[in-house]
Amino acid sequence: MPQLTTYQLTFPHGLHIGAGGVESVEDSLDYVPSDTLFAALLDTWRHIGRDVTKIISKEGRPVLRVTSAFPFAGSVRFFPKPVDLQQLFTEATLKKEGAGKRLKKIRFLSEGLLLKAANGAYLDDALFPEEEYDSPQTGIALQGGAFWLLAEEAKNLPKDWPVVPDKWWLLRRKKVFEAQMAPRVTVDRINTAPNLFQSERVLFNAGCGLWFGAVGELSDLPELLTVLGDAGLGGERTAGYGHFTTTSTDILDLPDPQECAYLLSRWHPKDQTEITLLQRPDSAYKIEAVEGWLRTPDPAAAQRRKRIWLVAEGSLIDGNPQGDAADVRPEYDAKSGEKIPHPIYRSGFAVALNWKKR
């Protein structure tokens, strides 16, 4: 079983993780992808003078693997909804009139629901009511249906939330986070003309934040997270976004992938053999284009990373994916003389749990 050491990140001033590509600062993700988190940890490790080979070897083998950072509320951890709804519900529920809108709204499942589904159980009986004012019996919705948890997990939500059974329907109005647009301004260096723009930030409710799991031996990880929390994670850090405090919670034991793998991180297939896993009939996945700017200790101008494609969290892969770290250094014409002398790694190492085939 992979043992995940779990950490909770609390963001008092919000978070901005760019979602619109290198030219946009308007949109933000509401979670932190594993490749972004790994890059931030690696850069911080180098910044405090440590040897980066303690995290990733010169050959690109990982000492540390991390999941993406997903939302939590109280002590309830949430996971991304699997991309194939047939793994969660029977045909009767999927074809039921009015069910499509409700199922489409769901973005995150609680740990209890995920483990039930991973062990082969359908979740039809735990689905929250279609009407907001109907009292839930077995399943509860948060944030308008974006979050879904079991009724028995309600006691683990933030203490000031209504957890009395006859008030469970009120939880649908409770928000784990809220996205807000904040006005920003840049000033032209030549004529000092102001340029207004909007930047989205994700603000978490009290008792809520993001959690992630780490696999590997890095005893200094708590110290590293403290330094990263002070420096900030993501974009717009000069405006206060991205600063966090860390709490180490517990060890999460998950079954190793034997049949199918449910991805808790983004994944970059390391060779043709792993690429063929995507072609198997029991695989269901989506891919994400990943690009952005790089940072290097060398005195070089800001440069864009090469774009790569990663298999997204929540994908189901028929097999046991491992992944690798892609070198995303930009490539230039030899005549230009421009060159970055060291790899720029983007993590595509898989962290996954076993998912029983239907």
TIPA-224212 format. One record per residue (C-alpha): chain; residue number from 0; residue in one letter; x, y, z. Coordinates in pm, 1 decimal. Layout:
// TIPA-224212
(A; NUM; a; (X; Y; Z)) ...
//
This chain:
// TIPA-224212
(A; 0; m; (0.0; 0.0; 0.0)) (A; 1; p; (130.0; 350.2; -76.9)) (A; 2; q; (142.6; 551.6; 241.1)) (A; 3; l; (56.9; 916.5; 193.1)) (A; 4; t; (171.3; 1159.1; 458.4)) (A; 5; t; (-103.9; 1418.2; 436.7)) (A; 6; y; (-72.0; 1791.8; 489.4)) (A; 7; q; (-338.7; 2059.8; 517.2)) (A; 8; l; (-265.2; 2403.3; 370.0)) (A; 9; t; (-464.4; 2701.8; 497.7)) (A; 10; f; (-462.2; 3017.3; 283.5)) (A; 11; p; (-570.7; 3321.8; 490.5)) (A; 12; h; (-552.8; 3565.0; 197.6)) (A; 13; g; (-658.3; 3346.0; -91.4)) (A; 14; l; (-484.3; 3173.9; -379.4)) (A; 15; h; (-422.8; 3235.0; -748.8)) (A; 16; i; (-315.1; 2941.8; -967.6)) (A; 17; g; (-314.1; 3056.0; -1329.0)) (A; 18; a; (-563.0; 2871.7; -1548.7)) (A; 19; g; (-569.4; 3081.8; -1864.3)) (A; 20; g; (-224.8; 3014.3; -2010.6)) (A; 21; v; (82.6; 3235.6; -2015.7)) (A; 22; e; (-101.8; 3541.6; -2145.9)) (A; 23; s; (-381.3; 3546.3; -1887.7)) (A; 24; v; (-387.2; 3628.4; -1517.3)) (A; 25; e; (-763.6; 3656.6; -1495.0)) (A; 26; d; (-864.1; 3296.5; -1424.3)) (A; 27; s; (-751.4; 3079.8; -1134.8)) (A; 28; l; (-777.9; 2710.6; -1058.6)) (A; 29; d; (-938.7; 2617.1; -727.7)) (A; 30; y; (-682.8; 2346.6; -652.7)) (A; 31; v; (-305.8; 2308.7; -700.3)) (A; 32; p; (-196.7; 2054.4; -964.7)) (A; 33; s; (77.6; 1814.1; -861.1)) (A; 34; d; (323.7; 1944.5; -1121.4)) (A; 35; t; (281.0; 2300.8; -991.8)) (A; 36; l; (324.3; 2189.9; -630.1)) (A; 37; f; (630.3; 1976.6; -709.7)) (A; 38; a; (792.7; 2261.6; -905.1)) (A; 39; a; (732.8; 2502.6; -615.8)) (A; 40; l; (885.3; 2258.3; -367.0)) (A; 41; l; (1186.8; 2194.0; -589.4)) (A; 42; d; (1245.9; 2565.7; -651.0)) (A; 43; t; (1217.0; 2644.8; -279.3)) (A; 44; w; (1454.2; 2360.1; -194.1)) (A; 45; r; (1712.9; 2506.6; -433.0)) (A; 46; h; (1648.9; 2858.2; -304.5)) (A; 47; i; (1744.0; 2762.6; 53.0)) (A; 48; g; (2069.9; 2612.8; -72.5)) (A; 49; r; (1984.3; 2243.0; -70.2)) (A; 50; d; (2089.1; 1984.0; -327.5)) (A; 51; v; (1800.1; 1924.1; -569.4)) (A; 52; t; (1914.3; 1563.9; -622.2)) (A; 53; k; (1774.9; 1496.5; -274.7)) (A; 54; i; (1429.1; 1537.2; -432.3)) (A; 55; i; (1491.1; 1421.7; -789.3)) (A; 56; s; (1802.1; 1239.6; -911.7)) (A; 57; k; (2016.2; 1350.8; -1205.2)) (A; 58; e; (1854.7; 1068.8; -1402.8)) (A; 59; g; (1509.1; 1209.6; -1327.0)) (A; 60; r; (1405.4; 949.3; -1068.6)) (A; 61; p; (1190.6; 1089.0; -787.5)) (A; 62; v; (1274.1; 1071.0; -419.5)) (A; 63; l; (942.7; 1242.8; -350.3)) (A; 64; r; (605.2; 1211.7; -521.0)) (A; 65; v; (311.8; 1436.8; -439.1)) (A; 66; t; (-56.8; 1431.8; -517.1)) (A; 67; s; (-235.4; 1740.4; -634.8)) (A; 68; a; (-370.1; 1959.9; -354.4)) (A; 69; f; (-747.7; 1914.8; -330.1)) (A; 70; p; (-1003.2; 2088.7; -105.2)) (A; 71; f; (-1087.3; 1985.8; 248.7)) (A; 72; a; (-1360.9; 2101.4; 486.7)) (A; 73; g; (-1304.3; 2036.3; 855.5)) (A; 74; s; (-1139.7; 1694.5; 852.2)) (A; 75; v; (-1323.5; 1574.1; 539.3)) (A; 76; r; (-1086.2; 1528.8; 246.0)) (A; 77; f; (-1223.5; 1561.9; -104.8)) (A; 78; f; (-1104.0; 1401.3; -427.9)) (A; 79; p; (-1175.5; 1482.3; -793.1)) (A; 80; k; (-1475.5; 1313.2; -949.8)) (A; 81; p; (-1367.7; 1020.2; -1171.4)) (A; 82; v; (-1399.3; 1107.2; -1538.6)) (A; 83; d; (-1618.7; 803.3; -1612.8)) (A; 84; l; (-1957.2; 836.4; -1439.9)) (A; 85; q; (-2038.2; 475.6; -1527.1)) (A; 86; q; (-1790.8; 382.9; -1254.2)) (A; 87; l; (-2007.4; 561.2; -997.3)) (A; 88; f; (-2368.6; 507.9; -1102.4)) (A; 89; t; (-2588.5; 244.6; -1262.3)) (A; 90; e; (-2748.7; 301.0; -1600.9)) (A; 91; a; (-3082.7; 362.4; -1429.1)) (A; 92; t; (-2946.3; 666.8; -1247.1)) (A; 93; l; (-2752.1; 796.3; -1546.5)) (A; 94; k; (-3064.6; 783.2; -1765.3)) (A; 95; k; (-3301.5; 919.8; -1502.7)) (A; 96; e; (-3473.6; 1240.5; -1606.0)) (A; 97; g; (-3317.5; 1542.0; -1438.3)) (A; 98; a; (-3015.0; 1350.5; -1309.9)) (A; 99; g; (-2775.0; 1489.1; -1568.5)) (A; 100; k; (-2766.7; 1841.6; -1428.4)) (A; 101; r; (-2714.0; 1715.3; -1073.3)) (A; 102; l; (-2433.1; 1478.6; -1170.5)) (A; 103; k; (-2264.3; 1738.9; -1388.1)) (A; 104; k; (-2240.6; 1981.2; -1095.0)) (A; 105; i; (-2042.3; 1735.1; -883.8)) (A; 106; r; (-1670.7; 1813.8; -893.5)) (A; 107; f; (-1536.7; 1658.1; -573.9)) (A; 108; l; (-1620.1; 1340.3; -379.4)) (A; 109; s; (-1543.3; 1276.7; -14.6)) (A; 110; e; (-1293.3; 1014.0; 90.6)) (A; 111; g; (-1569.8; 781.9; 208.4)) (A; 112; l; (-1751.3; 793.6; -124.6)) (A; 113; l; (-1432.3; 751.1; -325.2)) (A; 114; l; (-1319.4; 441.4; -136.2)) (A; 115; k; (-1664.3; 283.0; -173.8)) (A; 116; a; (-1655.2; 336.4; -549.6)) (A; 117; a; (-1292.8; 221.2; -575.1)) (A; 118; n; (-1392.8; -106.6; -408.1)) (A; 119; g; (-1660.5; -170.2; -669.4)) (A; 120; a; (-1975.1; -25.6; -509.8)) (A; 121; y; (-2218.6; 195.2; -697.9)) (A; 122; l; (-2308.6; 521.9; -527.2)) (A; 123; d; (-2670.9; 562.6; -641.8)) (A; 124; d; (-2813.1; 520.6; -291.7)) (A; 125; a; (-2581.3; 787.2; -149.0)) (A; 126; l; (-2673.0; 1058.1; -399.8)) (A; 127; f; (-2805.8; 1377.9; -244.3)) (A; 128; p; (-3166.8; 1486.0; -320.9)) (A; 129; e; (-3244.7; 1666.5; -643.1)) (A; 130; e; (-3440.1; 1942.8; -468.3)) (A; 131; e; (-3244.5; 2174.3; -239.1)) (A; 132; y; (-3506.0; 2180.5; 36.8)) (A; 133; d; (-3549.5; 1802.3; 57.7)) (A; 134; s; (-3382.0; 1657.1; 364.5)) (A; 135; p; (-3077.3; 1440.6; 276.1)) (A; 136; q; (-3071.0; 1087.7; 414.4)) (A; 137; t; (-2751.9; 920.8; 296.9)) (A; 138; g; (-2564.8; 1178.5; 88.4)) (A; 139; i; (-2506.7; 1550.0; 142.3)) (A; 140; a; (-2417.3; 1827.7; -101.1)) (A; 141; l; (-2204.8; 2134.4; -31.6)) (A; 142; q; (-2160.1; 2448.4; -239.5)) (A; 143; g; (-2464.4; 2396.3; -459.2)) (A; 144; g; (-2375.1; 2035.0; -537.2)) (A; 145; a; (-2007.5; 2082.8; -628.8)) (A; 146; f; (-1902.6; 1879.1; -322.7)) (A; 147; w; (-2059.1; 1547.4; -221.8)) (A; 148; l; (-2010.0; 1351.9; 99.2)) (A; 149; l; (-2172.1; 1074.0; 301.1)) (A; 150; a; (-2417.2; 1165.6; 576.8)) (A; 151; e; (-2196.1; 996.9; 836.6)) (A; 152; e; (-1911.2; 1230.8; 740.5)) (A; 153; a; (-2112.8; 1543.9; 825.4)) (A; 154; k; (-1990.0; 1535.4; 1185.8)) (A; 155; n; (-1636.2; 1600.0; 1056.0)) (A; 156; l; (-1725.1; 1926.8; 880.7)) (A; 157; p; (-1622.4; 2262.3; 1037.6)) (A; 158; k; (-1774.2; 2292.7; 1384.0)) (A; 159; d; (-1982.5; 2602.2; 1310.7)) (A; 160; w; (-2161.4; 2437.6; 1016.9)) (A; 161; p; (-2512.9; 2294.1; 1074.0)) (A; 162; v; (-2463.0; 1920.2; 1124.2)) (A; 163; v; (-2793.0; 1830.6; 1293.3)) (A; 164; p; (-2968.3; 1581.5; 1059.4)) (A; 165; d; (-3285.0; 1788.4; 1019.5)) (A; 166; k; (-3067.5; 2082.9; 908.4)) (A; 167; w; (-2849.5; 1894.5; 659.2)) (A; 168; w; (-3031.0; 2052.7; 365.5)) (A; 169; l; (-2877.8; 2387.7; 469.4)) (A; 170; l; (-2531.2; 2252.0; 396.0)) (A; 171; r; (-2595.4; 2279.2; 22.8)) (A; 172; r; (-2558.5; 2655.7; 66.1)) (A; 173; k; (-2228.9; 2626.7; 253.5)) (A; 174; k; (-1921.0; 2709.0; 46.5)) (A; 175; v; (-1581.2; 2548.9; 81.1)) (A; 176; f; (-1432.2; 2829.2; -128.0)) (A; 177; e; (-1542.0; 3127.5; -331.7)) (A; 178; a; (-1381.1; 3278.0; -641.8)) (A; 179; q; (-1364.3; 3657.0; -655.3)) (A; 180; m; (-1236.7; 3901.3; -915.1)) (A; 181; a; (-1003.1; 4165.1; -771.5)) (A; 182; p; (-901.2; 4482.4; -957.2)) (A; 183; r; (-528.5; 4524.3; -1019.7)) (A; 184; v; (-320.4; 4787.4; -1194.3)) (A; 185; t; (16.7; 4802.4; -1366.0)) (A; 186; v; (200.2; 5125.1; -1442.5)) (A; 187; d; (381.7; 5181.8; -1771.4)) (A; 188; r; (754.5; 5232.0; -1712.6)) (A; 189; i; (787.5; 5502.4; -1978.1)) (A; 190; n; (484.9; 5727.8; -1945.5)) (A; 191; t; (349.0; 5598.4; -1609.5)) (A; 192; a; (9.8; 5532.8; -1768.5)) (A; 193; p; (-203.8; 5297.9; -1556.2)) (A; 194; n; (-336.7; 4974.5; -1702.2)) (A; 195; l; (-628.3; 4819.1; -1515.0)) (A; 196; f; (-696.4; 4445.4; -1519.3)) (A; 197; q; (-883.5; 4183.7; -1318.6)) (A; 198; s; (-727.8; 3891.6; -1133.6)) (A; 199; e; (-923.5; 3604.5; -984.0)) (A; 200; r; (-846.3; 3475.1; -638.1)) (A; 201; v; (-988.5; 3175.3; -455.7)) (A; 202; l; (-1086.5; 3244.4; -94.2)) (A; 203; f; (-1145.9; 2951.1; 140.4)) (A; 204; n; (-1407.8; 2944.5; 413.1)) (A; 205; a; (-1300.3; 2912.7; 777.3)) (A; 206; g; (-1196.6; 2555.3; 850.1)) (A; 207; c; (-1135.2; 2484.1; 480.6)) (A; 208; g; (-831.8; 2478.8; 253.8)) (A; 209; l; (-631.1; 2237.3; 42.1)) (A; 210; w; (-469.0; 1906.9; 133.7)) (A; 211; f; (-212.5; 1691.4; -44.0)) (A; 212; g; (-29.2; 1366.1; 15.0)) (A; 213; a; (342.2; 1294.7; -16.2)) (A; 214; v; (510.4; 960.7; -85.5)) (A; 215; g; (882.6; 920.9; -23.7)) (A; 216; e; (1156.1; 986.0; 227.6)) (A; 217; l; (1218.0; 1357.5; 275.0)) (A; 218; s; (1246.8; 1432.2; 644.6)) (A; 219; d; (1279.9; 1805.6; 579.9)) (A; 220; l; (944.6; 1833.4; 401.3)) (A; 221; p; (767.5; 2009.7; 694.3)) (A; 222; e; (1048.6; 2267.6; 706.2)) (A; 223; l; (1031.9; 2306.2; 328.5)) (A; 224; l; (656.7; 2366.9; 342.4)) (A; 225; t; (706.6; 2633.1; 609.0)) (A; 226; v; (949.9; 2821.6; 384.5)) (A; 227; l; (720.9; 2783.4; 82.7)) (A; 228; g; (422.9; 2899.4; 287.3)) (A; 229; d; (608.2; 3217.3; 383.3)) (A; 230; a; (716.0; 3281.1; 22.9)) (A; 231; g; (376.8; 3194.5; -124.1)) (A; 232; l; (244.2; 2950.7; -381.0)) (A; 233; g; (110.5; 3043.1; -723.0)) (A; 234; g; (72.8; 3385.8; -879.7)) (A; 235; e; (1.8; 3738.3; -755.4)) (A; 236; r; (207.4; 3675.9; -441.1)) (A; 237; t; (298.5; 4044.8; -409.6)) (A; 238; a; (-72.4; 4106.4; -350.5)) (A; 239; g; (-67.8; 3858.3; -61.5)) (A; 240; y; (-209.9; 3558.4; -246.5)) (A; 241; g; (-68.3; 3210.9; -196.5)) (A; 242; h; (73.8; 3244.9; 154.5)) (A; 243; f; (-25.9; 2950.3; 373.4)) (A; 244; t; (26.5; 2769.1; 699.8)) (A; 245; t; (73.2; 2392.9; 713.8)) (A; 246; t; (-66.5; 2125.1; 940.6)) (A; 247; s; (52.2; 1765.3; 918.6)) (A; 248; t; (-250.5; 1543.8; 971.6)) (A; 249; d; (-214.3; 1167.9; 936.2)) (A; 250; i; (-101.3; 876.5; 722.9)) (A; 251; l; (-341.8; 770.4; 449.3)) (A; 252; d; (-299.4; 407.2; 342.0)) (A; 253; l; (-421.4; 339.4; -10.5)) (A; 254; p; (-423.7; 14.5; -209.6)) (A; 255; d; (-161.1; -12.7; -484.0)) (A; 256; p; (-305.0; -21.3; -837.6)) (A; 257; q; (-364.2; -384.3; -936.9)) (A; 258; e; (-649.6; -361.9; -1187.2)) (A; 259; c; (-706.4; 4.1; -1273.7)) (A; 260; a; (-542.3; 314.6; -1131.3)) (A; 261; y; (-732.0; 622.9; -1016.0)) (A; 262; l; (-493.9; 917.2; -1050.1)) (A; 263; l; (-439.5; 1150.3; -754.7)) (A; 264; s; (-180.5; 1346.8; -952.0)) (A; 265; r; (-116.5; 1451.1; -1307.6)) (A; 266; w; (70.7; 1187.9; -1507.7)) (A; 267; h; (320.7; 1202.7; -1793.7)) (A; 268; p; (371.0; 856.7; -1954.2)) (A; 269; k; (741.1; 776.6; -1945.9)) (A; 270; d; (759.7; 558.3; -2257.2)) (A; 271; q; (559.3; 396.0; -2533.1)) (A; 272; t; (460.3; 109.1; -2305.6)) (A; 273; e; (287.6; 350.0; -2069.0)) (A; 274; i; (125.6; 535.8; -2358.0)) (A; 275; t; (-41.6; 210.5; -2463.7)) (A; 276; l; (-217.6; 200.7; -2123.2)) (A; 277; l; (-432.1; 487.8; -2249.4)) (A; 278; q; (-548.0; 276.0; -2541.8)) (A; 279; r; (-688.6; -2.9; -2326.9)) (A; 280; p; (-1069.8; -25.8; -2321.7)) (A; 281; d; (-1098.0; 19.7; -1943.5)) (A; 282; s; (-902.1; 345.5; -1941.8)) (A; 283; a; (-1097.5; 671.9; -1919.1)) (A; 284; y; (-905.5; 996.3; -1901.6)) (A; 285; k; (-873.1; 1360.7; -1992.5)) (A; 286; i; (-556.3; 1550.5; -2075.9)) (A; 287; e; (-442.1; 1899.4; -1985.8)) (A; 288; a; (-208.3; 2132.6; -2175.3)) (A; 289; v; (53.9; 2266.7; -1934.2)) (A; 290; e; (263.5; 2572.1; -2012.7)) (A; 291; g; (396.2; 2880.8; -1838.9)) (A; 292; w; (709.0; 3065.7; -1737.4)) (A; 293; l; (1023.8; 2915.9; -1590.0)) (A; 294; r; (1255.0; 3039.1; -1316.2)) (A; 295; t; (1625.2; 2956.5; -1304.3)) (A; 296; p; (1912.9; 3058.1; -1073.2)) (A; 297; d; (2114.2; 3152.3; -1380.7)) (A; 298; p; (2109.3; 3520.3; -1489.2)) (A; 299; a; (1863.6; 3470.8; -1772.3)) (A; 300; a; (1563.1; 3668.3; -1890.7)) (A; 301; a; (1213.6; 3536.4; -1821.7)) (A; 302; q; (1138.5; 3254.8; -2064.1)) (A; 303; r; (848.4; 3029.9; -2146.3)) (A; 304; r; (857.1; 2660.6; -2079.9)) (A; 305; k; (780.1; 2413.8; -2352.7)) (A; 306; r; (416.7; 2308.1; -2356.9)) (A; 307; i; (348.1; 1949.9; -2255.5)) (A; 308; w; (33.9; 1741.1; -2216.6)) (A; 309; l; (-42.2; 1563.4; -1890.0)) (A; 310; v; (-314.9; 1314.4; -1801.5)) (A; 311; a; (-540.4; 1481.2; -1545.4)) (A; 312; e; (-632.0; 1383.7; -1190.7)) (A; 313; g; (-942.7; 1167.4; -1163.5)) (A; 314; s; (-851.3; 970.3; -1475.7)) (A; 315; l; (-879.5; 591.4; -1466.3)) (A; 316; i; (-587.3; 404.3; -1620.9)) (A; 317; d; (-596.7; 32.1; -1694.8)) (A; 318; g; (-262.9; -65.9; -1542.4)) (A; 319; n; (-8.8; 70.3; -1296.1)) (A; 320; p; (125.2; 401.2; -1433.3)) (A; 321; q; (456.0; 538.4; -1305.6)) (A; 322; g; (534.5; 845.9; -1514.3)) (A; 323; d; (842.5; 1064.1; -1533.8)) (A; 324; a; (958.2; 1424.2; -1515.1)) (A; 325; a; (957.2; 1605.5; -1848.0)) (A; 326; d; (1239.0; 1848.1; -1926.0)) (A; 327; v; (1057.5; 2160.6; -2045.0)) (A; 328; r; (1358.3; 2377.8; -2127.2)) (A; 329; p; (1288.1; 2598.0; -2428.9)) (A; 330; e; (1473.2; 2500.1; -2744.7)) (A; 331; y; (1651.4; 2768.5; -2945.0)) (A; 332; d; (1835.7; 2779.7; -3273.1)) (A; 333; a; (2203.1; 2696.0; -3217.3)) (A; 334; k; (2304.9; 3027.1; -3376.1)) (A; 335; s; (2122.3; 3227.3; -3109.7)) (A; 336; g; (2364.5; 3116.9; -2840.3)) (A; 337; e; (2083.2; 3100.2; -2585.6)) (A; 338; k; (2080.3; 2794.0; -2366.5)) (A; 339; i; (1973.5; 2688.5; -2018.6)) (A; 340; p; (2245.4; 2455.0; -1888.1)) (A; 341; h; (2030.2; 2250.1; -1652.7)) (A; 342; p; (1698.5; 2062.0; -1680.4)) (A; 343; i; (1369.4; 2237.6; -1605.3)) (A; 344; y; (1163.5; 1951.6; -1467.0)) (A; 345; r; (784.9; 1928.7; -1480.3)) (A; 346; s; (663.7; 1642.8; -1265.6)) (A; 347; g; (447.3; 1378.8; -1425.8)) (A; 348; f; (504.2; 1112.7; -1160.1)) (A; 349; a; (186.4; 917.5; -1093.7)) (A; 350; v; (33.5; 877.5; -748.9)) (A; 351; a; (-266.1; 647.8; -772.3)) (A; 352; l; (-487.4; 404.5; -585.3)) (A; 353; n; (-639.5; 78.0; -700.8)) (A; 354; w; (-977.7; 90.0; -874.7)) (A; 355; k; (-1168.5; -234.9; -921.6)) (A; 356; k; (-1285.5; -303.1; -1274.0)) (A; 357; r; (-1657.1; -330.1; -1338.7)) 
//
